[in-house]
Amino acid sequence: MTSLKGNSISLRGPEPGDLDLLYLWENDTAMWPFGSTRAPLSRHQIWQYLDTYDGDIFTQKQLRMMVVENSSGKAVGTIDIYDFDPRDSHATIGIFVAGEYRRKGYATEALNLICNYARETLSLHQLASWVSVDNEPSIRLFKTAGFKSKACLRSWIKRGRTYTDVLIFQRLFE
C-alpha cells in the first residue's frame, strides 16, 4: 500500500475540524486568479461539502486531501485530484499551501506523495495541471516533481481586461 506520509508532511482526508481553515483559504481573493474560484463560499457550503464528502474518487470524480505538517499536526494546505477519468486513467491535480508554510518543501513532498498514490493506488497513467505563465512558484514546483510542460493555451485566463496564457503540465507514470 502506498504511504501518504512523508518526512515533513502527511496527506489525509478533510475533517469537520478543517472548516475554518478551508473557509479562510477558499475565500482568499488573492489566490482566485490562480484557480477556478470566482465567488466567495459560505461556511454553510463548506460545511455541507465536509459533511457529505465520502472520499470515493470513483463516484465523486475528485479527491481532496489535507496537507498536514508532521511536526505540529497542523493542516498547511490542500491537494486535489479532479476531473478523474478511470477509463482513460488520467486526472488533473491542483495544490495549495498557505503562505506562511511556503518555501519549506511541503508542496514538493505533497505532490510526490499524491503522484505515488495516483500511480500505485488509483492505477492512473498520468496527471496534468494547468498553470498560468505568471505563476513562477507553481511552474518550478511541477517541474521539480517531474511534470513536463506540454502545451501553452494562449489567452486562456481572463484577468480584468486582459488575458493570460496557461501552460499544461503532464506527468506520465511509465
N, C-alpha and C positions, 0 to 999 in steps of 0.2 A: 504494500500500500504506500502511496506517495505521502510524504510528510508535508504538513503545512506549517512546520516550524523551522525557522532558520536560526542563524546565530544571534541576530539582533531583533528580529520581528517574527510574529506568527500571524497566520490568517485564520479567521473564524467567521461564522455566520453572524449577522446582525442580531442584536438583542434589544428588548424594550429599554434597557438602560442606556442605549445609544441614541435615544430620541433627541436629547438636547444638542448633542454634537452634530447629528445629521441635520437637524433643523438649522443650526448655525452654518454648516458647510454648504448645504443645498441653497441657502439664501444669500450666500456671499456673492454679491453682484460683480465683484472684481474677477471672479472665476467664470462667470457666464460666457464671456467671449470664447473661452477655450472648450466649452462643452455645448450641450444642446438645450440647457435651461434658458427660458426666456421670460419666466414669470415666477414670482415667489411661491413657495409651497407653505401651506399652513401646518401647524403642529398636528392637527387632526389628520391631514393627508398622510403625513409621515407616520403617525401612529397606526393608521389603517394599513399602510404598507408593512410595517413591522408586525402588526397583529396577524396579518394574513400570509406573510412570507413563509413559504414552506421549503425553500432551498432546492426544489426539484427542477433542475435546469431543463429536463426533458419536457415538462409541461409548461413551465414559465418562459422558456427560451432565453432565460437570463439567470445570472448568478451574481449576487453581491457578497463580498467578504470584507470584513473589517481588518485593517492592518493594525496590529497591536504590538506595541513596544514590549519586548520580553522583560526588560529590567524593571519597568514600572507597572506593567499590565494595562497601560493607557492606550485607548484607541487613538491612532495618529493619522488615519486616513482610510480610504476605501479603494477597492479594486473590483471592477465589474467585468464579467463576461456577458455579452449581449448579442443579439442577432444570431443566436446559436442555431446552427443548421446540422442536425445529426446525420442527415442523409449524405451531405457532401463533406462532412467532418471539418467544418470551419466555424469560426465565430469572430466577433470583434471584441476588443478589450479597451478599457479606459481605466485610468488610475488618478487618484487624488491623494496628496499628502499635505496636511495642514502646515502653514507657513513656518511655524517655529520648529518643525521636525524635518524640514527640507535640508538637503546637503549633508545628510548623515548616512546615505547609502540605503535608506529604508525602501525607497521606491524601486531601486535596482533589485534588492533582495526580494521584495514582494513580487515583482514582475517575474523573476526567475522561479520563485515558488509556484506561481499560478501557471507559468508555462509548463513546468513539470507535471502539475496536476492536470492541465488540459491534455497533455500528451499521454500520460500514463493512466489516469483515471477516466477521463472522458473520451479517450482514444481519438482526439482531434488530430487532423493532419496539419492544420495551420491556424494561426491567429493573425488578425490585422488590426491596425489602428489608423485613424485619421488625425493628423497633427497639423495645425496651422503653421505656416512657414515662419511666423514671428514668435513661435513658442520654442525658443532655443533649448531650455532645460528638458522639455519632453523629447525633442529631436535627439539630444545627447543620450537621454535615458533609453530610448528604444534602440538606438544604435549599439549602446553598451550591452543591452540584453539580447543581441543577436538578430534584431529585426533589420530588414533591408528596405530602403526607400525604393518603391517600385513605380510610382507614378506621381504626377502633380496635377491636381484638379485646379484649373485656373478660375479665379474669381468665385470660389466656392462658398465662402462665408461672408455675409454682409455685416459690416461694422459701420454703423451710422450711414453715411452716404457713399462709402467706398466698399470695395470687396477685397478679400484676402485669399490667397492661394492656400491649398491644403495638400500636404504630402500624404501618400498612402504608404504605410509601413506594413511589412508582411514578414512573418517568421514561419518557415516550413519546418515541420518535425519529420526529418527523414532518417 
